[in-house]
Amino acid sequence: MSARRVPDADIHMKPSEHAMLKFFRRAGAMVLALLLALPAPAVSAGRNFTIAVIPDTQTYANFRHQKAEGFPFDAADLMKQQFDYIAAHSAPRGGDIRFVAHVGDVWEHATIAIDPAHVARGFKAAPNPFLAKYFAPTTKVGTVEIPLAEEAFDKIAGLVPFGIAPGNHDYDAMWTDIRYPPFPVVDPANKRSLGVQHVGGLRSFRSTFGDRSRFFAGKPWYVASHDGGADSAQIFEAGGYRFLHIALQFNAPRSSLRWAAAVLRRYRGWPTILSTHDYLTPLGERGSDPAMDAHGIDPKDGSPQILWDELISRHDQIFLVLCGHQSGEARRRDKNAFGHDVDQLLADYQDRHQASIDAGLTPPPPLGDGWMRLLGFDMDAAVPTIRVRTYSPHYGKDSRALATYAAWYKAAERPDLTDAQFLDQSDFVLSLDDFRQRFGPGRSAP
């Protein structure tokens, strides 16, 4: 089959721009065919259950990646497939998925150049040709990208509780700070050469996924919010325990951390999962993306290290942290101030582009290939475990079951690893050695 060319701005991209776009942004099977191909929902045995983690869907929602804009297929279908899978495997439909965490960047574009609050404080934007070319504010956020996201979340609304941590692309404005402009020549190997971006304004996010939105208003499992829902808390029951989930905004300020601490006190002793957008690097370090260093631009904003030092490490009930934003996979385990384990997981697949290659696109724009995380909790074991699987409804396989997985992705993400080591990044087991000590035996299965 002859290669098809990308009809939008991606076609004119220089190689260096394409590499930077892949870093920064982080097929079209019909839904009916997808549903028919889904494996039968697994019936939950004993106290076992699954949490689905959806990372960085902005490339699927990007208005330029839809048929209406001349793209050869609707990339949004890959996102819808993820939510169709979750719905089909949710507990009310006989499956074992009890909760869904979206770690941010639901859609792609901004709606304004710079938000009024930062302008009022004296912040100024520097010209950035790359940002203007690929991420210029557009009204199509409201007419295309947000409706596509709503359509996806409608598939699980009423079936399973969920939380969303807003990412940098979910803010109204994303701009380059005048003190840190882009270099005259952008170097794909140096993220700082793109300049340092900042974000502001959450009007679109609040109207779509805020505490008064149709998705969360009046829901008994949506138990707390701050900043209009930019920070939120949900509860769910699974595996004999009552869990708390806290979703924090991008590089959450200290006001968000104080709010989260109050929620933790209210639900003292509940095993808690915290989701936020930017927290781990692909090498497993706690650190901000060099091109999105919010705390470096505005000291009022937080950072991954501040989040650990001032919230996570100080609250013993937080045992798991989920994040996205920085392309790739990583994990680390640290002891908190009480000597207990905190597992921290990065998963972000937005730079993967095999689906674009399959469609004959050249150069292949990054989309994500439908990959998401499934965290399978085994609470019947003497020592509870989490089986972490990476699954793509688009390909209908786990990473370990796909023979070409390492060949497709390892060179771009972790060329330093062997194929076996790379597969172990996507499919592994966490042993929750001190879970019972911290949270008790839990209730027995009926």
TORMAR-933046 format. One record per residue (C-alpha): residue in three letters; x, y, z. Coordinates in Angstrom, 1 decimal. Example, Ala and Ser with C-alpha at 12.3 -4.5 7.8 and 13.67 -1.06 7.14 Angstrom:
<r:ALA; c1:12.3; c2:-4.5; c3:7.8>
<r:SER; c1:13.7; c2:-1.1; c3:7.1>
END
This chain:
<r:MET; c1:0.0; c2:0.0; c3:0.0>
<r:SER; c1:1.4; c2:3.4; c3:-0.9>
<r:ALA; c1:2.1; c2:5.7; c3:2.0>
<r:ARG; c1:-0.5; c2:8.3; c3:2.8>
<r:ARG; c1:0.6; c2:11.8; c3:3.7>
<r:VAL; c1:-0.7; c2:13.7; c3:6.7>
<r:PRO; c1:-3.0; c2:16.4; c3:5.5>
<r:ASP; c1:-2.6; c2:18.8; c3:8.5>
<r:ALA; c1:0.3; c2:20.9; c3:9.7>
<r:ASP; c1:2.3; c2:17.8; c3:10.6>
<r:ILE; c1:3.1; c2:17.3; c3:6.9>
<r:HIS; c1:5.3; c2:20.4; c3:6.8>
<r:MET; c1:7.2; c2:19.6; c3:9.9>
<r:LYS; c1:11.0; c2:19.6; c3:9.9>
<r:PRO; c1:12.6; c2:16.5; c3:11.4>
<r:SER; c1:13.7; c2:18.6; c3:14.5>
<r:GLU; c1:10.2; c2:20.0; c3:14.8>
<r:HIS; c1:8.6; c2:16.6; c3:14.5>
<r:ALA; c1:10.8; c2:15.3; c3:17.3>
<r:MET; c1:10.0; c2:18.2; c3:19.5>
<r:LEU; c1:6.3; c2:17.9; c3:18.7>
<r:LYS; c1:6.4; c2:14.2; c3:19.7>
<r:PHE; c1:7.9; c2:15.2; c3:23.0>
<r:PHE; c1:5.5; c2:18.1; c3:23.6>
<r:ARG; c1:2.1; c2:16.7; c3:22.7>
<r:ARG; c1:2.2; c2:13.8; c3:24.4>
<r:ALA; c1:-7.2; c2:2.6; c3:13.2>
<r:GLY; c1:-10.4; c2:3.6; c3:12.9>
<r:ALA; c1:-12.2; c2:0.4; c3:13.7>
<r:MET; c1:-15.9; c2:1.0; c3:14.2>
<r:VAL; c1:-17.2; c2:0.8; c3:17.7>
<r:LEU; c1:-19.5; c2:-2.0; c3:17.0>
<r:ALA; c1:-16.6; c2:-4.1; c3:15.7>
<r:LEU; c1:-14.6; c2:-3.2; c3:18.8>
<r:LEU; c1:-17.4; c2:-4.3; c3:21.1>
<r:LEU; c1:-17.8; c2:-7.6; c3:19.3>
<r:ALA; c1:-14.1; c2:-8.2; c3:19.6>
<r:LEU; c1:-13.9; c2:-7.5; c3:23.3>
<r:PRO; c1:-13.0; c2:-10.4; c3:25.5>
<r:ALA; c1:-15.7; c2:-11.5; c3:27.9>
<r:PRO; c1:-15.7; c2:-9.5; c3:31.1>
<r:ALA; c1:-13.8; c2:-11.3; c3:33.9>
<r:VAL; c1:-16.0; c2:-12.1; c3:36.8>
<r:SER; c1:-14.3; c2:-10.8; c3:40.0>
<r:ALA; c1:-13.2; c2:-13.6; c3:42.2>
<r:GLY; c1:-13.1; c2:-13.1; c3:46.0>
<r:ARG; c1:-11.7; c2:-9.7; c3:46.9>
<r:ASN; c1:-9.8; c2:-9.0; c3:43.6>
<r:PHE; c1:-10.5; c2:-5.9; c3:41.5>
<r:THR; c1:-9.0; c2:-3.7; c3:38.9>
<r:ILE; c1:-8.4; c2:0.1; c3:38.6>
<r:ALA; c1:-8.1; c2:1.5; c3:35.1>
<r:VAL; c1:-5.6; c2:4.3; c3:34.5>
<r:ILE; c1:-6.0; c2:6.5; c3:31.4>
<r:PRO; c1:-3.0; c2:8.7; c3:30.5>
<r:ASP; c1:-2.7; c2:11.7; c3:28.2>
<r:THR; c1:-5.5; c2:11.4; c3:25.7>
<r:GLN; c1:-4.9; c2:14.8; c3:24.1>
<r:THR; c1:-3.6; c2:13.5; c3:20.8>
<r:TYR; c1:-6.8; c2:11.4; c3:20.3>
<r:ALA; c1:-9.0; c2:14.5; c3:21.0>
<r:ASN; c1:-6.9; c2:16.9; c3:18.9>
<r:PHE; c1:-9.3; c2:18.4; c3:16.3>
<r:ARG; c1:-6.6; c2:18.1; c3:13.6>
<r:HIS; c1:-6.6; c2:14.3; c3:14.1>
<r:GLN; c1:-10.2; c2:13.8; c3:12.9>
<r:LYS; c1:-11.7; c2:13.0; c3:9.6>
<r:ALA; c1:-13.5; c2:16.4; c3:9.5>
<r:GLU; c1:-10.1; c2:18.0; c3:9.2>
<r:GLY; c1:-8.8; c2:15.7; c3:6.5>
<r:PHE; c1:-7.1; c2:13.2; c3:8.8>
<r:PRO; c1:-7.6; c2:9.6; c3:7.3>
<r:PHE; c1:-9.3; c2:8.3; c3:10.5>
<r:ASP; c1:-10.8; c2:9.7; c3:13.7>
<r:ALA; c1:-8.1; c2:9.4; c3:16.3>
<r:ALA; c1:-10.8; c2:9.9; c3:18.9>
<r:ASP; c1:-11.9; c2:6.4; c3:18.2>
<r:LEU; c1:-8.8; c2:5.1; c3:20.0>
<r:MET; c1:-9.9; c2:7.0; c3:23.1>
<r:LYS; c1:-13.5; c2:5.8; c3:22.8>
<r:GLN; c1:-12.2; c2:2.2; c3:22.5>
<r:GLN; c1:-10.5; c2:2.6; c3:25.9>
<r:PHE; c1:-13.7; c2:3.7; c3:27.5>
<r:ASP; c1:-15.8; c2:1.1; c3:25.8>
<r:TYR; c1:-13.4; c2:-1.5; c3:27.2>
<r:ILE; c1:-13.7; c2:0.0; c3:30.7>
<r:ALA; c1:-17.5; c2:0.0; c3:30.5>
<r:ALA; c1:-17.7; c2:-3.6; c3:29.3>
<r:HIS; c1:-15.4; c2:-4.7; c3:32.1>
<r:SER; c1:-16.9; c2:-2.6; c3:34.9>
<r:ALA; c1:-18.3; c2:-4.2; c3:38.0>
<r:PRO; c1:-22.0; c2:-3.5; c3:37.1>
<r:ARG; c1:-21.5; c2:-5.4; c3:33.8>
<r:GLY; c1:-19.9; c2:-8.4; c3:35.4>
<r:GLY; c1:-16.3; c2:-7.3; c3:35.3>
<r:ASP; c1:-13.9; c2:-6.2; c3:38.0>
<r:ILE; c1:-13.1; c2:-2.6; c3:37.2>
<r:ARG; c1:-14.1; c2:-0.6; c3:40.3>
<r:PHE; c1:-12.4; c2:2.8; c3:39.6>
<r:VAL; c1:-10.9; c2:4.9; c3:36.8>
<r:ALA; c1:-8.2; c2:7.5; c3:37.1>
<r:HIS; c1:-7.4; c2:9.9; c3:34.3>
<r:VAL; c1:-4.0; c2:11.5; c3:34.9>
<r:GLY; c1:-4.5; c2:14.6; c3:32.8>
<r:ASP; c1:-4.2; c2:16.2; c3:29.4>
<r:VAL; c1:-7.7; c2:15.2; c3:28.3>
<r:TRP; c1:-7.7; c2:17.5; c3:25.3>
<r:GLU; c1:-4.9; c2:19.2; c3:23.3>
<r:HIS; c1:-5.3; c2:22.9; c3:22.7>
<r:ALA; c1:-5.7; c2:26.1; c3:24.7>
<r:THR; c1:-8.5; c2:28.7; c3:24.2>
<r:ILE; c1:-6.6; c2:31.9; c3:25.0>
<r:ALA; c1:-3.0; c2:33.1; c3:24.6>
<r:ILE; c1:-2.3; c2:34.0; c3:28.3>
<r:ASP; c1:-4.8; c2:34.0; c3:31.2>
<r:PRO; c1:-5.8; c2:37.3; c3:32.8>
<r:ALA; c1:-4.7; c2:36.3; c3:36.3>
<r:HIS; c1:-1.1; c2:36.0; c3:35.2>
<r:VAL; c1:-1.3; c2:39.2; c3:33.2>
<r:ALA; c1:-2.5; c2:41.0; c3:36.2>
<r:ARG; c1:0.5; c2:39.7; c3:38.2>
<r:GLY; c1:2.9; c2:41.0; c3:35.6>
<r:PHE; c1:3.7; c2:37.8; c3:33.6>
<r:LYS; c1:4.4; c2:38.2; c3:29.9>
<r:ALA; c1:4.6; c2:35.8; c3:27.1>
<r:ALA; c1:7.5; c2:35.5; c3:24.7>
<r:PRO; c1:7.0; c2:34.7; c3:21.0>
<r:ASN; c1:7.3; c2:31.0; c3:20.3>
<r:PRO; c1:7.0; c2:30.0; c3:16.6>
<r:PHE; c1:6.7; c2:26.3; c3:17.5>
<r:LEU; c1:3.9; c2:26.9; c3:20.0>
<r:ALA; c1:2.1; c2:29.2; c3:17.6>
<r:LYS; c1:2.4; c2:26.7; c3:14.8>
<r:TYR; c1:1.1; c2:23.6; c3:16.6>
<r:PHE; c1:-0.7; c2:24.7; c3:19.7>
<r:ALA; c1:-2.2; c2:28.1; c3:18.9>
<r:PRO; c1:-5.4; c2:28.7; c3:20.9>
<r:THR; c1:-8.6; c2:27.7; c3:19.0>
<r:THR; c1:-12.3; c2:27.7; c3:19.5>
<r:LYS; c1:-12.3; c2:24.1; c3:18.3>
<r:VAL; c1:-11.5; c2:23.1; c3:21.9>
<r:GLY; c1:-15.1; c2:23.9; c3:22.7>
<r:THR; c1:-16.6; c2:22.6; c3:19.5>
<r:VAL; c1:-14.6; c2:19.5; c3:18.8>
<r:GLU; c1:-12.1; c2:18.5; c3:21.5>
<r:ILE; c1:-14.2; c2:18.8; c3:24.7>
<r:PRO; c1:-17.3; c2:17.2; c3:23.1>
<r:LEU; c1:-15.1; c2:14.2; c3:22.1>
<r:ALA; c1:-13.8; c2:13.9; c3:25.7>
<r:GLU; c1:-17.4; c2:14.2; c3:27.0>
<r:GLU; c1:-18.5; c2:11.4; c3:24.6>
<r:ALA; c1:-15.8; c2:9.2; c3:26.0>
<r:PHE; c1:-16.6; c2:9.8; c3:29.6>
<r:ASP; c1:-20.3; c2:9.3; c3:29.0>
<r:LYS; c1:-19.5; c2:5.7; c3:28.3>
<r:ILE; c1:-18.5; c2:5.1; c3:31.9>
<r:ALA; c1:-20.7; c2:7.6; c3:33.7>
<r:GLY; c1:-23.1; c2:5.8; c3:36.0>
<r:LEU; c1:-21.1; c2:2.6; c3:35.9>
<r:VAL; c1:-17.9; c2:3.3; c3:37.8>
<r:PRO; c1:-16.5; c2:6.2; c3:39.9>
<r:PHE; c1:-13.7; c2:8.2; c3:38.3>
<r:GLY; c1:-11.4; c2:11.1; c3:39.0>
<r:ILE; c1:-9.5; c2:13.4; c3:36.6>
<r:ALA; c1:-6.3; c2:15.3; c3:37.4>
<r:PRO; c1:-6.1; c2:18.3; c3:35.0>
<r:GLY; c1:-2.9; c2:18.4; c3:32.9>
<r:ASN; c1:-1.1; c2:21.3; c3:31.3>
<r:HIS; c1:-3.1; c2:20.9; c3:28.1>
<r:ASP; c1:-6.4; c2:21.2; c3:30.0>
<r:TYR; c1:-5.7; c2:24.8; c3:31.0>
<r:ASP; c1:-7.2; c2:27.7; c3:29.2>
<r:ALA; c1:-3.8; c2:29.2; c3:28.3>
<r:MET; c1:-0.3; c2:27.7; c3:27.6>
<r:TRP; c1:2.4; c2:30.3; c3:26.9>
<r:THR; c1:6.2; c2:30.8; c3:26.9>
<r:ASP; c1:7.5; c2:32.9; c3:29.8>
<r:ILE; c1:9.4; c2:36.0; c3:28.5>
<r:ARG; c1:12.3; c2:35.2; c3:30.8>
<r:TYR; c1:12.8; c2:31.8; c3:29.2>
<r:PRO; c1:12.2; c2:32.2; c3:25.5>
<r:PRO; c1:13.0; c2:29.5; c3:23.0>
<r:PHE; c1:16.5; c2:29.1; c3:21.6>
<r:PRO; c1:17.1; c2:30.5; c3:18.1>
<r:VAL; c1:17.5; c2:26.9; c3:17.0>
<r:VAL; c1:15.4; c2:24.2; c3:18.6>
<r:ASP; c1:17.4; c2:21.1; c3:19.6>
<r:PRO; c1:15.2; c2:18.0; c3:20.0>
<r:ALA; c1:17.8; c2:16.6; c3:22.5>
<r:ASN; c1:17.4; c2:19.7; c3:24.7>
<r:LYS; c1:13.9; c2:20.2; c3:25.9>
<r:ARG; c1:14.8; c2:23.6; c3:27.4>
<r:SER; c1:15.6; c2:24.9; c3:23.9>
<r:LEU; c1:11.8; c2:25.1; c3:23.3>
<r:GLY; c1:11.6; c2:27.7; c3:26.0>
<r:VAL; c1:9.8; c2:27.2; c3:29.3>
<r:GLN; c1:6.0; c2:27.2; c3:29.1>
<r:HIS; c1:3.5; c2:28.1; c3:31.8>
<r:VAL; c1:-0.2; c2:27.5; c3:32.1>
<r:GLY; c1:-3.2; c2:29.3; c3:33.6>
<r:GLY; c1:-6.9; c2:29.4; c3:33.8>
<r:LEU; c1:-9.2; c2:26.4; c3:34.2>
<r:ARG; c1:-12.5; c2:27.7; c3:33.0>
<r:SER; c1:-12.9; c2:25.0; c3:30.3>
<r:PHE; c1:-11.9; c2:22.3; c3:32.7>
<r:ARG; c1:-14.2; c2:23.4; c3:35.4>
<r:SER; c1:-17.2; c2:23.7; c3:33.1>
<r:THR; c1:-16.6; c2:20.2; c3:31.8>
<r:PHE; c1:-15.2; c2:18.3; c3:34.7>
<r:GLY; c1:-15.6; c2:20.6; c3:37.7>
<r:ASP; c1:-17.5; c2:20.0; c3:40.9>
<r:ARG; c1:-20.7; c2:21.4; c3:39.4>
<r:SER; c1:-20.4; c2:19.5; c3:36.1>
<r:ARG; c1:-22.9; c2:16.8; c3:35.2>
<r:PHE; c1:-20.3; c2:14.2; c3:35.7>
<r:PHE; c1:-19.8; c2:14.9; c3:39.4>
<r:ALA; c1:-22.5; c2:17.1; c3:40.8>
<r:GLY; c1:-24.5; c2:15.1; c3:43.3>
<r:LYS; c1:-22.5; c2:11.9; c3:43.0>
<r:PRO; c1:-22.2; c2:10.3; c3:46.5>
<r:TRP; c1:-18.7; c2:9.0; c3:45.6>
<r:TYR; c1:-17.4; c2:12.5; c3:44.7>
<r:VAL; c1:-16.8; c2:13.6; c3:48.2>
<r:ALA; c1:-14.6; c2:16.8; c3:48.1>
<r:SER; c1:-13.3; c2:19.4; c3:45.8>
<r:HIS; c1:-11.1; c2:22.5; c3:45.8>
<r:ASP; c1:-10.6; c2:25.3; c3:43.3>
<r:GLY; c1:-13.9; c2:24.5; c3:41.5>
<r:GLY; c1:-12.9; c2:20.9; c3:41.0>
<r:ALA; c1:-9.4; c2:21.4; c3:39.8>
<r:ASP; c1:-8.5; c2:19.3; c3:42.8>
<r:SER; c1:-11.0; c2:16.6; c3:43.8>
<r:ALA; c1:-11.5; c2:13.5; c3:45.9>
<r:GLN; c1:-13.5; c2:10.3; c3:45.3>
<r:ILE; c1:-14.2; c2:7.2; c3:47.3>
<r:PHE; c1:-14.9; c2:3.6; c3:46.2>
<r:GLU; c1:-15.2; c2:0.2; c3:47.9>
<r:ALA; c1:-13.3; c2:-2.8; c3:46.6>
<r:GLY; c1:-11.5; c2:-5.8; c3:47.9>
<r:GLY; c1:-12.8; c2:-5.5; c3:51.4>
<r:TYR; c1:-11.6; c2:-2.0; c3:51.8>
<r:ARG; c1:-12.8; c2:1.6; c3:51.4>
<r:PHE; c1:-10.4; c2:3.5; c3:49.2>
<r:LEU; c1:-9.8; c2:7.3; c3:48.8>
<r:HIS; c1:-8.6; c2:8.8; c3:45.5>
<r:ILE; c1:-7.3; c2:12.3; c3:45.4>
<r:ALA; c1:-6.7; c2:14.0; c3:42.0>
<r:LEU; c1:-4.5; c2:17.1; c3:42.1>
<r:GLN; c1:-4.1; c2:19.8; c3:39.5>
<r:PHE; c1:-0.8; c2:20.3; c3:37.5>
<r:ASN; c1:2.0; c2:21.2; c3:39.8>
<r:ALA; c1:-0.5; c2:21.8; c3:42.6>
<r:PRO; c1:0.1; c2:24.9; c3:44.7>
<r:ARG; c1:0.4; c2:24.7; c3:48.5>
<r:SER; c1:-3.3; c2:25.7; c3:48.8>
<r:SER; c1:-4.1; c2:22.4; c3:47.0>
<r:LEU; c1:-1.8; c2:20.5; c3:49.3>
<r:ARG; c1:-3.4; c2:22.0; c3:52.4>
<r:TRP; c1:-6.9; c2:21.0; c3:51.1>
<r:ALA; c1:-5.7; c2:17.5; c3:50.3>
<r:ALA; c1:-4.3; c2:17.2; c3:53.9>
<r:ALA; c1:-7.7; c2:18.1; c3:55.3>
<r:VAL; c1:-9.4; c2:15.5; c3:53.1>
<r:LEU; c1:-6.9; c2:12.9; c3:54.3>
<r:ARG; c1:-7.7; c2:13.8; c3:57.9>
<r:ARG; c1:-11.4; c2:13.4; c3:57.2>
<r:TYR; c1:-10.8; c2:10.0; c3:55.8>
<r:ARG; c1:-8.1; c2:9.1; c3:58.1>
<r:GLY; c1:-6.8; c2:5.5; c3:57.8>
<r:TRP; c1:-8.4; c2:4.9; c3:54.3>
<r:PRO; c1:-5.9; c2:3.5; c3:51.8>
<r:THR; c1:-5.3; c2:6.4; c3:49.4>
<r:ILE; c1:-4.3; c2:6.7; c3:45.8>
<r:LEU; c1:-3.1; c2:10.1; c3:44.6>
<r:SER; c1:-3.1; c2:11.1; c3:40.9>
<r:THR; c1:-1.4; c2:14.1; c3:39.4>
<r:HIS; c1:-0.2; c2:15.0; c3:35.9>
<r:ASP; c1:3.6; c2:15.7; c3:36.1>
<r:TYR; c1:5.5; c2:13.9; c3:38.8>
<r:LEU; c1:8.0; c2:11.3; c3:37.5>
<r:THR; c1:10.5; c2:11.5; c3:34.7>
<r:PRO; c1:11.0; c2:8.5; c3:32.4>
<r:LEU; c1:14.0; c2:7.5; c3:34.4>
<r:GLY; c1:12.0; c2:7.4; c3:37.6>
<r:GLU; c1:13.2; c2:10.7; c3:39.1>
<r:ARG; c1:10.8; c2:13.1; c3:40.8>
<r:GLY; c1:11.2; c2:16.2; c3:38.7>
<r:SER; c1:9.3; c2:18.6; c3:36.4>
<r:ASP; c1:9.5; c2:18.5; c3:32.7>
<r:PRO; c1:12.3; c2:21.1; c3:31.8>
<r:ALA; c1:10.0; c2:22.8; c3:29.3>
<r:MET; c1:7.1; c2:23.0; c3:31.8>
<r:ASP; c1:8.8; c2:23.9; c3:35.1>
<r:ALA; c1:5.8; c2:25.6; c3:36.7>
<r:HIS; c1:7.5; c2:26.2; c3:40.1>
<r:GLY; c1:10.5; c2:27.7; c3:38.3>
<r:ILE; c1:8.3; c2:30.2; c3:36.5>
<r:ASP; c1:5.9; c2:31.0; c3:39.4>
<r:PRO; c1:6.9; c2:30.1; c3:43.0>
<r:LYS; c1:3.2; c2:30.0; c3:43.9>
<r:ASP; c1:3.0; c2:26.7; c3:42.0>
<r:GLY; c1:4.3; c2:23.5; c3:43.3>
<r:SER; c1:6.7; c2:20.8; c3:42.0>
<r:PRO; c1:7.0; c2:17.0; c3:42.2>
<r:GLN; c1:9.5; c2:17.3; c3:45.0>
<r:ILE; c1:7.3; c2:19.7; c3:47.0>
<r:LEU; c1:4.4; c2:17.3; c3:46.5>
<r:TRP; c1:6.4; c2:14.5; c3:48.0>
<r:ASP; c1:8.0; c2:16.4; c3:50.8>
<r:GLU; c1:5.0; c2:18.3; c3:52.0>
<r:LEU; c1:2.1; c2:15.9; c3:51.4>
<r:ILE; c1:2.8; c2:12.4; c3:50.2>
<r:SER; c1:5.6; c2:11.5; c3:52.6>
<r:ARG; c1:3.8; c2:13.0; c3:55.6>
<r:HIS; c1:0.6; c2:11.0; c3:55.2>
<r:ASP; c1:0.9; c2:7.3; c3:55.9>
<r:GLN; c1:-2.3; c2:6.3; c3:54.2>
<r:ILE; c1:-1.0; c2:7.3; c3:50.7>
<r:PHE; c1:0.4; c2:4.1; c3:49.3>
<r:LEU; c1:0.2; c2:4.7; c3:45.5>
<r:VAL; c1:0.9; c2:7.7; c3:43.2>
<r:LEU; c1:-0.1; c2:7.8; c3:39.5>
<r:CYS; c1:1.1; c2:10.3; c3:36.9>
<r:GLY; c1:1.6; c2:10.9; c3:33.2>
<r:HIS; c1:2.8; c2:13.9; c3:31.1>
<r:GLN; c1:6.4; c2:12.8; c3:30.5>
<r:SER; c1:6.5; c2:10.2; c3:27.7>
<r:GLY; c1:7.4; c2:6.7; c3:28.7>
<r:GLU; c1:7.1; c2:4.4; c3:31.7>
<r:ALA; c1:8.8; c2:4.4; c3:35.1>
<r:ARG; c1:8.3; c2:3.3; c3:38.7>
<r:ARG; c1:9.9; c2:3.9; c3:42.0>
<r:ARG; c1:9.3; c2:2.9; c3:45.6>
<r:ASP; c1:10.2; c2:5.1; c3:48.5>
<r:LYS; c1:9.7; c2:5.0; c3:52.3>
<r:ASN; c1:7.5; c2:7.7; c3:53.7>
<r:ALA; c1:8.1; c2:9.4; c3:57.0>
<r:PHE; c1:6.6; c2:6.5; c3:58.8>
<r:GLY; c1:8.8; c2:3.9; c3:57.2>
<r:HIS; c1:6.2; c2:2.5; c3:54.9>
<r:ASP; c1:6.2; c2:2.0; c3:51.1>
<r:VAL; c1:4.8; c2:4.4; c3:48.6>
<r:ASP; c1:4.8; c2:3.1; c3:45.0>
<r:GLN; c1:4.9; c2:5.8; c3:42.3>
<r:LEU; c1:4.1; c2:4.9; c3:38.7>
<r:LEU; c1:4.5; c2:6.9; c3:35.4>
<r:ALA; c1:2.6; c2:5.9; c3:32.3>
<r:ASP; c1:2.3; c2:8.1; c3:29.2>
<r:TYR; c1:2.0; c2:6.7; c3:25.7>
<r:GLN; c1:1.2; c2:9.8; c3:23.7>
<r:ASP; c1:4.3; c2:9.7; c3:21.6>
<r:ARG; c1:3.6; c2:6.2; c3:20.3>
<r:HIS; c1:2.6; c2:6.2; c3:16.6>
<r:GLN; c1:2.3; c2:2.6; c3:15.3>
<r:ALA; c1:-1.4; c2:3.2; c3:14.6>
<r:SER; c1:-0.3; c2:6.1; c3:12.3>
<r:ILE; c1:2.2; c2:3.8; c3:10.6>
<r:ASP; c1:-0.5; c2:1.2; c3:10.2>
<r:ALA; c1:-2.6; c2:3.8; c3:8.4>
<r:GLY; c1:0.2; c2:4.6; c3:6.0>
<r:LEU; c1:0.8; c2:8.1; c3:7.3>
<r:THR; c1:4.2; c2:9.7; c3:6.8>
<r:PRO; c1:5.6; c2:11.2; c3:8.8>
<r:PRO; c1:3.6; c2:9.2; c3:11.4>
<r:PRO; c1:2.0; c2:11.7; c3:13.9>
<r:PRO; c1:2.1; c2:10.5; c3:17.5>
<r:LEU; c1:-1.2; c2:9.4; c3:18.9>
<r:GLY; c1:-0.7; c2:6.8; c3:21.7>
<r:ASP; c1:-1.9; c2:3.6; c3:20.1>
<r:GLY; c1:-4.7; c2:3.2; c3:22.7>
<r:TRP; c1:-2.4; c2:2.0; c3:25.5>
<r:MET; c1:-3.6; c2:2.3; c3:29.0>
<r:ARG; c1:-2.9; c2:0.7; c3:32.4>
<r:LEU; c1:-4.9; c2:-1.9; c3:34.3>
<r:LEU; c1:-4.0; c2:-2.3; c3:37.9>
<r:GLY; c1:-5.2; c2:-5.7; c3:39.2>
<r:PHE; c1:-5.4; c2:-5.9; c3:43.0>
<r:ASP; c1:-5.2; c2:-9.3; c3:44.5>
<r:MET; c1:-6.5; c2:-8.8; c3:48.0>
<r:ASP; c1:-7.0; c2:-12.5; c3:48.7>
<r:ALA; c1:-3.3; c2:-13.2; c3:48.8>
<r:ALA; c1:-1.5; c2:-13.4; c3:52.1>
<r:VAL; c1:0.5; c2:-10.4; c3:51.0>
<r:PRO; c1:-1.7; c2:-8.2; c3:48.7>
<r:THR; c1:-0.3; c2:-7.5; c3:45.2>
<r:ILE; c1:-1.0; c2:-5.3; c3:42.2>
<r:ARG; c1:-0.5; c2:-6.8; c3:38.8>
<r:VAL; c1:0.3; c2:-3.9; c3:36.5>
<r:ARG; c1:-0.7; c2:-4.6; c3:32.9>
<r:THR; c1:-0.4; c2:-2.3; c3:29.9>
<r:TYR; c1:-3.3; c2:-2.9; c3:27.5>
<r:SER; c1:-4.4; c2:-1.5; c3:24.2>
<r:PRO; c1:-8.1; c2:-2.1; c3:23.2>
<r:HIS; c1:-7.0; c2:-0.9; c3:19.7>
<r:TYR; c1:-4.7; c2:-3.9; c3:19.3>
<r:GLY; c1:-6.7; c2:-6.1; c3:21.7>
<r:LYS; c1:-3.6; c2:-7.3; c3:23.5>
<r:ASP; c1:-1.5; c2:-6.8; c3:26.6>
<r:SER; c1:2.0; c2:-5.5; c3:26.0>
<r:ARG; c1:3.5; c2:-8.9; c3:26.8>
<r:ALA; c1:1.2; c2:-10.7; c3:24.5>
<r:LEU; c1:2.1; c2:-8.5; c3:21.5>
<r:ALA; c1:5.2; c2:-10.0; c3:19.8>
<r:THR; c1:6.2; c2:-6.7; c3:18.2>
<r:TYR; c1:5.8; c2:-4.5; c3:21.3>
<r:ALA; c1:9.5; c2:-4.0; c3:22.1>
<r:ALA; c1:10.3; c2:-3.6; c3:18.3>
<r:TRP; c1:7.8; c2:-0.9; c3:18.0>
<r:TYR; c1:8.6; c2:1.2; c3:21.1>
<r:LYS; c1:11.9; c2:0.4; c3:22.8>
<r:ALA; c1:14.2; c2:2.3; c3:20.5>
<r:ALA; c1:12.4; c2:5.6; c3:21.0>
<r:GLU; c1:11.7; c2:5.2; c3:24.7>
<r:ARG; c1:14.4; c2:3.1; c3:26.4>
<r:PRO; c1:17.1; c2:2.0; c3:24.0>
<r:ASP; c1:19.3; c2:1.2; c3:27.0>
<r:LEU; c1:17.1; c2:-1.7; c3:28.0>
<r:THR; c1:17.0; c2:-5.3; c3:26.7>
<r:ASP; c1:13.7; c2:-6.4; c3:25.2>
<r:ALA; c1:12.9; c2:-8.4; c3:28.3>
<r:GLN; c1:13.7; c2:-5.4; c3:30.5>
<r:PHE; c1:11.5; c2:-3.2; c3:28.4>
<r:LEU; c1:8.6; c2:-5.6; c3:28.7>
<r:ASP; c1:9.1; c2:-5.6; c3:32.4>
<r:GLN; c1:8.5; c2:-1.9; c3:32.4>
<r:SER; c1:5.0; c2:-2.5; c3:31.1>
<r:ASP; c1:4.0; c2:-5.7; c3:32.9>
<r:PHE; c1:5.0; c2:-6.3; c3:36.5>
<r:VAL; c1:3.8; c2:-7.1; c3:40.0>
<r:LEU; c1:4.0; c2:-4.9; c3:43.0>
<r:SER; c1:4.0; c2:-6.6; c3:46.4>
<r:LEU; c1:2.2; c2:-4.5; c3:49.0>
<r:ASP; c1:4.3; c2:-5.9; c3:51.8>
<r:ASP; c1:3.0; c2:-3.5; c3:54.5>
<r:PHE; c1:-0.6; c2:-3.0; c3:53.3>
<r:ARG; c1:-2.2; c2:-5.2; c3:56.0>
<r:GLN; c1:0.0; c2:-3.6; c3:58.7>
<r:ARG; c1:-1.2; c2:-0.1; c3:57.7>
<r:PHE; c1:-4.8; c2:-0.8; c3:56.8>
<r:GLY; c1:-5.9; c2:-4.0; c3:58.6>
<r:PRO; c1:-7.2; c2:-7.3; c3:57.2>
<r:GLY; c1:-10.2; c2:-5.8; c3:55.4>
<r:ARG; c1:-13.6; c2:-7.3; c3:55.2>
<r:SER; c1:-14.0; c2:-10.9; c3:53.9>
<r:ALA; c1:-15.7; c2:-11.5; c3:50.6>
<r:PRO; c1:-19.4; c2:-12.4; c3:50.9>
END
